[in-house]
Amino acid sequence: MQLLLQGIKRLTNAFDLLPAAEERLAEPLGIDARSVDRSHTQHTTAFKQFAALVVLNAMLFHEELTRSNARVRTLQQCIRKGSPKDELLKEWDKIFSQTNYHAVFDLARSISLN
């Protein structure tokens, strides 16, 4: 549990480095980007943490899937490539086309694309 909380914190901090992170993350989460008020840091932090949890959940599921599906590259294999984000998104597209795990990856993919 502690490791997951650390991952959420690190990814939330990484989201903070994105230009207009709040607005970019709002849409995939079903939040109207126009309603984002950056002065409500508790609110914006909460949905950035939720976005981080969604992405980390997909990554954990992805890694678990590699144990039973040799066609899926591990997270480590994706990270070693030129752009880890692009490689991960490519791998998730492959998972979409080969399996029925849309519920796990669709939202995470939308967050990652923004």
N, CA, C and O atoms as a MOPAC input file, in Angstrom:
PM7 MOZYME 1SCF
protein

 N      0.81600 1    -1.18500 1     0.00000 1
 C      0.00000 1     0.00000 1     0.00000 1
 C      0.86900 1     1.26200 1     0.00000 1
 O      0.58400 1     2.23400 1    -0.70000 1
 N      1.93500 1     1.22000 1     0.80300 1
 C      2.83700 1     2.36700 1     0.88100 1
 C      3.47400 1     2.65900 1    -0.48000 1
 O      3.62700 1     3.81800 1    -0.86500 1
 N      3.83600 1     1.61700 1    -1.19100 1
 C      4.43600 1     1.78500 1    -2.51000 1
 C      3.45000 1     2.43900 1    -3.48400 1
 O      3.83300 1     3.29700 1    -4.27900 1
 N      2.19600 1     2.03100 1    -3.41600 1
 C      1.17200 1     2.63200 1    -4.27500 1
 C      0.98400 1     4.10600 1    -3.93600 1
 O      0.88100 1     4.93800 1    -4.83700 1
 N      0.93900 1     4.43700 1    -2.66000 1
 C      0.79500 1     5.83600 1    -2.25000 1
 C      1.98200 1     6.67400 1    -2.71400 1
 O      1.81100 1     7.82200 1    -3.12300 1
 N      3.17900 1     6.10600 1    -2.65200 1
 C      4.36600 1     6.81600 1    -3.14300 1
 C      4.26400 1     7.04600 1    -4.64900 1
 O      4.60800 1     8.11900 1    -5.14500 1
 N      3.78500 1     6.02500 1    -5.37500 1
 C      3.61300 1     6.16400 1    -6.81800 1
 C      2.60500 1     7.24400 1    -7.16200 1
 O      2.82400 1     8.02800 1    -8.08600 1
 N      1.51000 1     7.29100 1    -6.43100 1
 C      0.49000 1     8.32400 1    -6.66000 1
 C      1.08900 1     9.70300 1    -6.43000 1
 O      0.86600 1    10.62200 1    -7.21800 1
 N      1.84600 1     9.84500 1    -5.35500 1
 C      2.46700 1    11.13400 1    -5.05200 1
 C      3.45200 1    11.54800 1    -6.13700 1
 O      3.46000 1    12.70200 1    -6.56300 1
 N      4.28700 1    10.60700 1    -6.58600 1
 C      5.28500 1    10.93000 1    -7.62200 1
 C      4.61800 1    11.30000 1    -8.94700 1
 O      5.03200 1    12.25200 1    -9.61000 1
 N      3.58700 1    10.54900 1    -9.33000 1
 C      2.91000 1    10.84800 1   -10.59400 1
 C      2.12100 1    12.15000 1   -10.48900 1
 O      2.06700 1    12.91400 1   -11.45300 1
 N      1.51400 1    12.41300 1    -9.34100 1
 C      0.82000 1    13.68600 1    -9.13000 1
 C      1.80900 1    14.84300 1    -9.27200 1
 O      1.49600 1    15.85700 1    -9.89600 1
 N      2.99100 1    14.69200 1    -8.69800 1
 C      4.02300 1    15.72800 1    -8.83500 1
 C      4.45500 1    15.88300 1   -10.29200 1
 O      4.71500 1    16.99700 1   -10.74800 1
 N      4.53200 1    14.77900 1   -11.01800 1
 C      4.88400 1    14.85900 1   -12.44300 1
 C      3.79500 1    15.58400 1   -13.21400 1
 O      4.09700 1    16.36300 1   -14.11800 1
 N      2.53700 1    15.34300 1   -12.87600 1
 C      1.43200 1    16.05500 1   -13.53800 1
 C      1.56100 1    17.56200 1   -13.32200 1
 O      1.22300 1    18.35000 1   -14.20600 1
 N      2.05000 1    17.96000 1   -12.14800 1
 C      2.21100 1    19.39100 1   -11.85600 1
 C      3.17600 1    20.07900 1   -12.81300 1
 O      3.11200 1    21.29600 1   -12.98100 1
 N      4.06500 1    19.32000 1   -13.43800 1
 C      5.03900 1    19.89200 1   -14.36800 1
 C      4.45500 1    20.13700 1   -15.75400 1
 O      5.05400 1    20.84200 1   -16.56600 1
 N      3.28200 1    19.55600 1   -16.02700 1
 C      2.64800 1    19.74000 1   -17.33100 1
 C      2.01000 1    21.11700 1   -17.41700 1
 O      1.41200 1    21.57900 1   -16.44600 1
 N      2.12800 1    21.78700 1   -18.57100 1
 C      1.41600 1    23.05000 1   -18.73100 1
 C     -0.09700 1    22.79400 1   -18.67500 1
 O     -0.60800 1    21.87700 1   -19.31800 1
 N     -0.79100 1    23.61500 1   -17.90100 1
 C     -2.24700 1    23.51500 1   -17.75800 1
 C     -2.68000 1    22.10300 1   -17.37400 1
 O     -3.65200 1    21.57200 1   -17.91200 1
 N     -1.95100 1    21.50800 1   -16.44500 1
 C     -2.20700 1    20.11700 1   -16.05600 1
 C     -3.64200 1    19.89700 1   -15.61000 1
 O     -4.26800 1    18.90700 1   -15.98900 1
 N     -4.16100 1    20.80500 1   -14.81600 1
 C     -5.50900 1    20.61800 1   -14.28900 1
 C     -6.53200 1    20.49900 1   -15.41700 1
 O     -7.37800 1    19.60500 1   -15.41400 1
 N     -6.44000 1    21.40900 1   -16.37500 1
 C     -7.38500 1    21.39900 1   -17.48700 1
 C     -7.19400 1    20.16600 1   -18.36700 1
 O     -8.17000 1    19.58700 1   -18.84500 1
 N     -5.95100 1    19.76500 1   -18.58000 1
 C     -5.66200 1    18.60600 1   -19.42900 1
 C     -6.13300 1    17.30500 1   -18.80000 1
 O     -6.53400 1    16.38800 1   -19.51600 1
 N     -6.09200 1    17.20800 1   -17.49900 1
 C     -6.52300 1    16.00100 1   -16.80600 1
 C     -8.02100 1    15.97800 1   -16.53800 1
 O     -8.60800 1    14.91100 1   -16.35800 1
 N     -8.63200 1    17.13700 1   -16.51200 1
 C    -10.05700 1    17.22500 1   -16.17500 1
 C    -10.92600 1    16.47400 1   -17.17700 1
 O    -11.78500 1    15.68400 1   -16.78500 1
 N    -10.70800 1    16.71400 1   -18.45600 1
 C    -11.57900 1    16.14500 1   -19.49300 1
 C    -11.67300 1    14.61900 1   -19.44300 1
 O    -12.78600 1    14.09200 1   -19.43100 1
 N    -10.55100 1    13.88200 1   -19.41400 1
 C    -10.67500 1    12.41800 1   -19.36000 1
 C    -11.40700 1    11.92600 1   -18.11000 1
 O    -11.99700 1    10.84500 1   -18.11000 1
 N    -11.36100 1    12.73400 1   -17.04200 1
 C    -12.03300 1    12.34200 1   -15.80400 1
 C    -13.50000 1    12.75700 1   -15.77800 1
 O    -14.19800 1    12.53200 1   -14.78900 1
 N    -13.96400 1    13.36500 1   -16.87200 1
 C    -15.36600 1    13.77000 1   -16.93800 1
 C    -15.65100 1    15.08700 1   -16.24100 1
 O    -16.79800 1    15.37900 1   -15.90000 1
 N    -14.61900 1    15.87600 1   -16.02800 1
 C    -14.76200 1    17.17600 1   -15.38300 1
 C    -14.65700 1    18.25000 1   -16.45100 1
 O    -13.72800 1    18.22700 1   -17.26000 1
 N    -15.58500 1    19.18100 1   -16.46700 1
 C    -15.55100 1    20.27800 1   -17.42700 1
 C    -14.32900 1    21.14700 1   -17.12500 1
 O    -14.23400 1    21.74100 1   -16.05100 1
 N    -13.40600 1    21.21700 1   -18.06600 1
 C    -12.15200 1    21.95300 1   -17.86200 1
 C    -12.40900 1    23.42100 1   -17.53100 1
 O    -11.60400 1    24.05300 1   -16.84700 1
 N    -13.52600 1    23.96400 1   -18.01500 1
 C    -13.83900 1    25.37200 1   -17.72300 1
 C    -14.19300 1    25.58400 1   -16.25700 1
 O    -14.13500 1    26.70400 1   -15.75000 1
 N    -14.56000 1    24.49500 1   -15.57900 1
 C    -14.93600 1    24.62100 1   -14.16900 1
 C    -13.74600 1    24.47900 1   -13.22300 1
 O    -13.89400 1    24.61400 1   -12.00900 1
 N    -12.58200 1    24.20900 1   -13.77400 1
 C    -11.38900 1    24.02300 1   -12.94400 1
 C    -10.95000 1    25.36600 1   -12.38000 1
 O    -10.69000 1    26.31300 1   -13.12200 1
 N    -10.87500 1    25.43200 1   -11.07300 1
 C    -10.42700 1    26.63500 1   -10.38000 1
 C     -9.13900 1    26.29900 1    -9.64900 1
 O     -9.15900 1    25.62200 1    -8.62100 1
 N     -8.03600 1    26.76600 1   -10.17200 1
 C     -6.72300 1    26.42600 1    -9.60400 1
 C     -6.53900 1    26.93800 1    -8.18400 1
 O     -5.65600 1    26.47000 1    -7.46400 1
 N     -7.37300 1    27.90300 1    -7.77300 1
 C     -7.24500 1    28.41200 1    -6.40400 1
 C     -7.77100 1    27.41500 1    -5.37600 1
 O     -7.47800 1    27.54500 1    -4.18800 1
 N     -8.54300 1    26.42100 1    -5.81600 1
 C     -9.01800 1    25.35800 1    -4.93500 1
 C     -8.03700 1    24.18400 1    -5.02900 1
 O     -8.32300 1    23.16400 1    -5.65500 1
 N     -6.88900 1    24.35400 1    -4.39900 1
 C     -5.82900 1    23.35200 1    -4.53900 1
 C     -6.23100 1    21.99200 1    -4.00000 1
 O     -5.77400 1    20.96900 1    -4.51100 1
 N     -7.07300 1    21.95900 1    -2.98300 1
 C     -7.50800 1    20.66300 1    -2.46000 1
 C     -8.28800 1    19.89400 1    -3.52600 1
 O     -8.11800 1    18.68400 1    -3.67300 1
 N     -9.13200 1    20.59300 1    -4.26100 1
 C     -9.92600 1    19.97200 1    -5.33100 1
 C     -9.03300 1    19.53600 1    -6.49100 1
 O     -9.14700 1    18.40600 1    -6.96700 1
 N     -8.15700 1    20.41000 1    -6.94500 1
 C     -7.30000 1    20.06700 1    -8.09100 1
 C     -6.30900 1    18.96600 1    -7.72100 1
 O     -6.00800 1    18.10100 1    -8.54400 1
 N     -5.80600 1    18.99300 1    -6.50100 1
 C     -4.90800 1    17.92100 1    -6.05900 1
 C     -5.64200 1    16.59300 1    -6.03200 1
 O     -5.07900 1    15.56600 1    -6.41100 1
 N     -6.88700 1    16.60100 1    -5.58900 1
 C     -7.66800 1    15.36200 1    -5.51700 1
 C     -7.86000 1    14.74200 1    -6.89300 1
 O     -7.70300 1    13.53000 1    -7.04300 1
 N     -8.19800 1    15.54500 1    -7.90500 1
 C     -8.40300 1    14.89700 1    -9.20100 1
 C     -7.09600 1    14.55300 1    -9.89000 1
 O     -7.07600 1    13.64700 1   -10.72300 1
 N     -5.99700 1    15.24100 1    -9.57700 1
 C     -4.69600 1    14.80800 1   -10.08800 1
 C     -4.28800 1    13.48800 1    -9.44000 1
 O     -3.70600 1    12.62700 1   -10.10000 1
 N     -4.58700 1    13.32500 1    -8.16200 1
 C     -4.28700 1    12.06700 1    -7.48100 1
 C     -5.14100 1    10.93400 1    -8.04500 1
 O     -4.66500 1     9.81000 1    -8.20600 1
 N     -6.39000 1    11.23400 1    -8.34000 1
 C     -7.25500 1    10.21600 1    -8.93400 1
 C     -6.72700 1     9.80700 1   -10.30700 1
 O     -6.69400 1     8.62000 1   -10.63300 1
 N     -6.31600 1    10.78500 1   -11.11000 1
 C     -5.74100 1    10.48600 1   -12.42400 1
 C     -4.48600 1     9.62300 1   -12.27400 1
 O     -4.28000 1     8.68400 1   -13.04300 1
 N     -3.65700 1     9.94000 1   -11.29200 1
 C     -2.44300 1     9.15600 1   -11.04000 1
 C     -2.80500 1     7.72500 1   -10.65600 1
 O     -2.16800 1     6.77700 1   -11.11600 1
 N     -3.82500 1     7.56500 1    -9.81800 1
 C     -4.25400 1     6.22500 1    -9.41200 1
 C     -4.74600 1     5.42100 1   -10.60900 1
 O     -4.45100 1     4.23000 1   -10.71500 1
 N     -5.48700 1     6.05100 1   -11.50500 1
 C     -5.99500 1     5.36500 1   -12.69500 1
 C     -4.82900 1     4.87500 1   -13.55800 1
 O     -4.82400 1     3.72600 1   -13.99800 1
 N     -3.85800 1     5.73100 1   -13.79600 1
 C     -2.70900 1     5.35600 1   -14.63000 1
 C     -1.89300 1     4.25600 1   -13.94900 1
 O     -1.50200 1     3.28500 1   -14.59600 1
 N     -1.63900 1     4.40000 1   -12.66700 1
 C     -0.87200 1     3.37000 1   -11.95100 1
 C     -1.61200 1     2.03500 1   -11.91900 1
 O     -0.98600 1     0.98100 1   -12.03000 1
 N     -2.91600 1     2.06700 1   -11.77200 1
 C     -3.70400 1     0.83500 1   -11.80800 1
 C     -3.53400 1     0.13600 1   -13.15500 1
 O     -3.34800 1    -1.08000 1   -13.21300 1
 N     -3.59900 1     0.90500 1   -14.22500 1
 C     -3.41100 1     0.31600 1   -15.55900 1
 C     -2.00900 1    -0.25600 1   -15.70600 1
 O     -1.83000 1    -1.31300 1   -16.31100 1
 N     -1.01600 1     0.43500 1   -15.15800 1
 C      0.35100 1    -0.07100 1   -15.24300 1
 C      0.51300 1    -1.37100 1   -14.45100 1
 O      1.18500 1    -2.29600 1   -14.90600 1
 N     -0.09300 1    -1.44000 1   -13.28700 1
 C     -0.03200 1    -2.67600 1   -12.49400 1
 C     -0.72600 1    -3.82400 1   -13.21800 1
 O     -0.21700 1    -4.94400 1   -13.25400 1
 N     -1.88400 1    -3.53800 1   -13.79000 1
 C     -2.61300 1    -4.55900 1   -14.53800 1
 C     -1.81200 1    -4.98800 1   -15.76700 1
 O     -1.74200 1    -6.17400 1   -16.09100 1
 N     -1.21300 1    -4.01500 1   -16.44100 1
 C     -0.36300 1    -4.27900 1   -17.60700 1
 C      0.74000 1    -5.26300 1   -17.21900 1
 O      0.94800 1    -6.27300 1   -17.89200 1
 N      1.43700 1    -4.96100 1   -16.13600 1
 C      2.54700 1    -5.82000 1   -15.72100 1
 C      2.04500 1    -7.22000 1   -15.37000 1
 O      2.69400 1    -8.21400 1   -15.69800 1
 N      0.91700 1    -7.30000 1   -14.71800 1
 C      0.34700 1    -8.61000 1   -14.37900 1
 C     -0.03500 1    -9.36900 1   -15.64900 1
 O      0.12700 1   -10.58800 1   -15.71500 1
 N     -0.53100 1    -8.66900 1   -16.63400 1
 C     -0.91600 1    -9.28700 1   -17.90700 1
 C      0.28800 1    -9.91500 1   -18.61200 1
 O      0.14300 1   -10.92400 1   -19.30300 1
 N      1.46300 1    -9.33200 1   -18.44400 1
 C      2.66800 1    -9.88300 1   -19.09400 1
 C      3.00300 1   -11.27800 1   -18.57900 1
 O      3.69700 1   -12.03700 1   -19.25600 1
 N      2.52500 1   -11.61600 1   -17.41200 1
 C      2.80300 1   -12.94200 1   -16.83600 1
 C      2.03100 1   -14.05000 1   -17.54500 1
 O      2.43800 1   -15.21100 1   -17.53300 1
 N      0.91300 1   -13.67500 1   -18.16100 1
 C      0.09300 1   -14.69500 1   -18.82700 1
 C      0.01200 1   -14.50500 1   -20.34100 1
 O     -0.56400 1   -15.34000 1   -21.03900 1
 N      0.58400 1   -13.41200 1   -20.85500 1
 C      0.50200 1   -13.12600 1   -22.27800 1
 C      1.88500 1   -12.69300 1   -22.77700 1
 O      2.29000 1   -11.54900 1   -22.57100 1
 N      2.58900 1   -13.58500 1   -23.41700 1
 C      3.95500 1   -13.30000 1   -23.87600 1
 C      4.00200 1   -12.23500 1   -24.97100 1
 O      5.06500 1   -11.67700 1   -25.23900 1
 N      2.87200 1   -11.94900 1   -25.60200 1
 C      2.84300 1   -10.92400 1   -26.65900 1
 C      2.89900 1    -9.50700 1   -26.09500 1
 O      3.15900 1    -8.55500 1   -26.83100 1
 N      2.66000 1    -9.36600 1   -24.80600 1
 C      2.66400 1    -8.04400 1   -24.17100 1
 C      4.04300 1    -7.78100 1   -23.58200 1
 O      4.55600 1    -8.57000 1   -22.78800 1
 N      4.63500 1    -6.65400 1   -23.98400 1
 C      5.94600 1    -6.27500 1   -23.44100 1
 C      5.78600 1    -5.79100 1   -21.99900 1
 O      4.77300 1    -5.18300 1   -21.65000 1
 N      6.77800 1    -6.06000 1   -21.17900 1
 C      6.74800 1    -5.61000 1   -19.78900 1
 C      6.90600 1    -4.09100 1   -19.72500 1
 O      7.31600 1    -3.45300 1   -20.69500 1
 N      6.57500 1    -3.53000 1   -18.57000 1
 C      6.77400 1    -2.09500 1   -18.37200 1
 C      8.24400 1    -1.74100 1   -18.54100 1
 O      8.57500 1    -0.71600 1   -19.13600 1
 N      9.11900 1    -2.58100 1   -18.02300 1
 C     10.55600 1    -2.33900 1   -18.14100 1
 C     10.97400 1    -2.27000 1   -19.61500 1
 O     11.77500 1    -1.41400 1   -19.99100 1
 N     10.44300 1    -3.15800 1   -20.44100 1
 C     10.76500 1    -3.12900 1   -21.86800 1
 C     10.25500 1    -1.84000 1   -22.51800 1
 O     10.91100 1    -1.29400 1   -23.40400 1
 N      9.11500 1    -1.36200 1   -22.09300 1
 C      8.57200 1    -0.10900 1   -22.63300 1
 C      9.41000 1     1.08900 1   -22.18500 1
 O      9.65900 1     2.01000 1   -22.96300 1
 N      9.83500 1     1.06500 1   -20.94400 1
 C     10.59200 1     2.18700 1   -20.38100 1
 C     11.96500 1     2.31900 1   -21.03400 1
 O     12.48800 1     3.42700 1   -21.15500 1
 N     12.54800 1     1.21100 1   -21.45100 1
 C     13.88800 1     1.22600 1   -22.06000 1
 C     13.90400 1     1.85900 1   -23.44300 1
 O     14.97200 1     2.20700 1   -23.94700 1
 N     12.75800 1     2.01200 1   -24.05400 1
 C     12.68900 1     2.57000 1   -25.40700 1
 C     12.82500 1     4.08700 1   -25.36100 1
 O     12.89500 1     4.68000 1   -24.28400 1
 N     12.86200 1     4.71400 1   -26.54400 1
 C     13.07100 1     6.15500 1   -26.66500 1
 C     12.12400 1     7.00700 1   -25.83600 1
 O     12.57300 1     7.84300 1   -25.05200 1
 N     10.84100 1     6.81200 1   -25.99300 1
 C      9.85200 1     7.57900 1   -25.24600 1
 C      8.98700 1     6.60300 1   -24.46000 1
 O      8.10900 1     5.96000 1   -25.03500 1
 N      9.21700 1     6.48300 1   -23.15900 1
 C      8.43600 1     5.52900 1   -22.36800 1
 C      6.92300 1     5.74000 1   -22.49700 1
 O      6.16500 1     4.77500 1   -22.59500 1
 N      6.49500 1     6.98800 1   -22.49600 1
 C      5.05900 1     7.27700 1   -22.62900 1
 C      4.52700 1     6.75700 1   -23.95900 1
 O      3.50100 1     6.07600 1   -23.99400 1
 N      5.21500 1     7.07200 1   -25.05300 1
 C      4.76200 1     6.61800 1   -26.37400 1
 C      4.76700 1     5.09900 1   -26.47300 1
 O      3.84800 1     4.50800 1   -27.04000 1
 N      5.79600 1     4.47000 1   -25.92700 1
 C      5.88500 1     3.00700 1   -25.96400 1
 C      4.77900 1     2.36400 1   -25.13800 1
 O      4.20900 1     1.34500 1   -25.52900 1
 N      4.48500 1     2.96700 1   -23.99900 1
 C      3.41300 1     2.45200 1   -23.15500 1
 C      2.06600 1     2.58400 1   -23.86100 1
 O      1.25300 1     1.66000 1   -23.83000 1
 N      1.83300 1     3.71800 1   -24.48700 1
 C      0.57300 1     3.91500 1   -25.22300 1
 C      0.45300 1     2.94000 1   -26.39500 1
 O     -0.63300 1     2.43200 1   -26.67200 1
 N      1.56800 1     2.68100 1   -27.08100 1
 C      1.54900 1     1.68400 1   -28.16100 1
 C      1.19300 1     0.30800 1   -27.62400 1
 O      0.41400 1    -0.43000 1   -28.22800 1
 N      1.77500 1    -0.02300 1   -26.48400 1
 C      1.50600 1    -1.33000 1   -25.88800 1
 C      0.04800 1    -1.42800 1   -25.44600 1
 O     -0.57600 1    -2.47900 1   -25.58900 1
 N     -0.49000 1    -0.34400 1   -24.91500 1
 C     -1.89800 1    -0.35800 1   -24.50000 1
 C     -2.81200 1    -0.47500 1   -25.71800 1
 O     -3.85300 1    -1.12900 1   -25.65000 1
 N     -2.43100 1     0.15400 1   -26.82900 1
 C     -3.20600 1    -0.03000 1   -28.07100 1
 C     -3.20000 1    -1.49800 1   -28.49400 1
 O     -4.22300 1    -2.03600 1   -28.91600 1
 N     -2.03600 1    -2.13600 1   -28.37600 1
 C     -1.92300 1    -3.55800 1   -28.72000 1
 C     -2.81100 1    -4.39700 1   -27.79600 1
 O     -3.49300 1    -5.31800 1   -28.24500 1
 N     -2.79400 1    -4.07000 1   -26.51400 1
 C     -3.64000 1    -4.79200 1   -25.56100 1
 C     -5.10900 1    -4.61500 1   -25.92700 1
 O     -5.88300 1    -5.57000 1   -25.85500 1
 N     -5.50200 1    -3.40200 1   -26.31900 1
 C     -6.88500 1    -3.14800 1   -26.75600 1
 C     -7.27300 1    -4.05700 1   -27.91100 1
 O     -8.36200 1    -4.63100 1   -27.93600 1
 N     -6.36600 1    -4.17400 1   -28.85800 1
 C     -6.69900 1    -4.93300 1   -30.06800 1
 C     -6.71400 1    -6.44200 1   -29.83200 1
 O     -7.36100 1    -7.17400 1   -30.58100 1
 N     -6.02100 1    -6.91000 1   -28.81600 1
 C     -5.89900 1    -8.34900 1   -28.57500 1
 C     -6.77200 1    -8.86100 1   -27.43000 1
 O     -7.02100 1   -10.06200 1   -27.33300 1
 N     -7.22800 1    -7.98200 1   -26.58600 1
 C     -7.97200 1    -8.40900 1   -25.40000 1
 C     -9.20100 1    -7.54000 1   -25.19900 1
 O     -9.47500 1    -6.63900 1   -25.99100 1
 N     -9.92500 1    -7.81200 1   -24.15100 1
 C    -11.11600 1    -7.03900 1   -23.83100 1
 C    -10.93100 1    -6.35500 1   -22.47400 1
 O    -11.76300 1    -6.51300 1   -21.58100 1
 N     -9.85700 1    -5.60500 1   -22.32300 1
 C     -9.56600 1    -4.93000 1   -21.05800 1
 C     -9.74900 1    -3.41700 1   -21.16600 1
 O     -9.02000 1    -2.65500 1   -20.53100 1
 N    -10.69800 1    -2.99100 1   -21.94900 1
 C    -10.92100 1    -1.56200 1   -22.14900 1
 C    -11.20900 1    -0.83400 1   -20.84200 1
 O    -10.75700 1     0.29400 1   -20.64800 1
 N    -11.95500 1    -1.46800 1   -19.94800 1
 C    -12.31400 1    -0.81400 1   -18.68900 1
 C    -11.07000 1    -0.43900 1   -17.88000 1
 O    -11.07100 1     0.56100 1   -17.16200 1
 N    -10.03300 1    -1.22600 1   -17.99500 1
 C     -8.81500 1    -0.96600 1   -17.23300 1
 C     -7.96500 1     0.11500 1   -17.91000 1
 O     -7.40800 1     0.98100 1   -17.23600 1
 N     -7.86800 1     0.06300 1   -19.22000 1
 C     -6.89900 1     0.90100 1   -19.92700 1
 C     -7.46900 1     2.15000 1   -20.59800 1
 O     -6.71300 1     3.08900 1   -20.84300 1
 N     -8.74200 1     2.20500 1   -20.90000 1
 C     -9.28500 1     3.30300 1   -21.68100 1
 C     -9.10100 1     4.65300 1   -20.99200 1
 O     -8.58800 1     5.59000 1   -21.60400 1
 N     -9.50400 1     4.76300 1   -19.74800 1
 C     -9.36400 1     6.02500 1   -19.02900 1
 C     -7.89200 1     6.36800 1   -18.81400 1
 O     -7.49600 1     7.52200 1   -18.97500 1
 N     -7.09300 1     5.39400 1   -18.45700 1
 C     -5.65800 1     5.63500 1   -18.25500 1
 C     -5.01100 1     6.13300 1   -19.54000 1
 O     -4.16600 1     7.02700 1   -19.51200 1
 N     -5.41000 1     5.55300 1   -20.66200 1
 C     -4.87700 1     5.95700 1   -21.95500 1
 C     -5.27900 1     7.40000 1   -22.26400 1
 O     -4.45700 1     8.18400 1   -22.73800 1
 N     -6.53400 1     7.75000 1   -22.00000 1
 C     -6.99600 1     9.13100 1   -22.23900 1
 C     -6.23500 1    10.12400 1   -21.38700 1
 O     -5.87300 1    11.20200 1   -21.85800 1
 N     -5.99100 1     9.77100 1   -20.14400 1
 C     -5.22000 1    10.66100 1   -19.25300 1
 C     -3.80100 1    10.80600 1   -19.79400 1
 O     -3.26200 1    11.91200 1   -19.82500 1
 N     -3.20400 1     9.72200 1   -20.21200 1
 C     -1.81900 1     9.75600 1   -20.70300 1
 C     -1.69900 1    10.53500 1   -22.00300 1
 O     -0.67500 1    11.17200 1   -22.24800 1
 N     -2.72200 1    10.49400 1   -22.83200 1
 C     -2.67300 1    11.22600 1   -24.09700 1
 C     -2.74900 1    12.73500 1   -23.87700 1
 O     -2.22300 1    13.50700 1   -24.67900 1
 N     -3.38900 1    13.15000 1   -22.81500 1
 C     -3.49700 1    14.58900 1   -22.51900 1
 C     -2.25300 1    15.02600 1   -21.81900 1
 O     -2.11900 1    16.19900 1   -21.47200 1

